């Protein structure tokens, strides 16, 4: 399409999901979540930094009242593979006891980070936990983890754009793309 940027010009090997496809699916997810929560007011728990773009657009697609808070985890650093060790960098600002949580994830890769996060949140006695992920990688070795709503299933490739990064770059791309392998420089 003529509106798209030149994909290889900025570390992008190929575009997987266009800006229009993202917005159409996020609108659909917003309507599904409106129905799921009904008259309950969910507390959106955005997982920083990658989920910010998705969470912002998802909230705007919804018509019910929502509240927001954020957590930040780390398991990648500047690598394209998870270290397997999940660290909480930023915790929630408010108690969640008795609240209906909506965990908003950018991507479910191995499932380890999300599983750790859900176990930690469950221990704080919320009324319910619902998980929405923009992307889920098709990985045969991924752990079984709760994901209630999924935007897109994608191949097992390292993706960037629309909040997803490599070494904190590429988050501002309006689409989801595969990272050009020549961009990765071994240290």
Secondary structure, 3 states (H helix, E strand, C coil): CCCCCCHHHHCEEEEEECHHHHHHHHHHHHHHHHHHHCCCCEEEEEEECCCHHHHHHHHHHCCCCEEEEEEEEECCCCCCCCCCCCEEEECCCCCCCCCEEEEEEEEECCCHHHHHHHHHHHCCCCCEEEEEEEEEECCCCCCCCCCCEEEEEECCCCEEECCECECCECCCCCCEEEECHHHCCCC
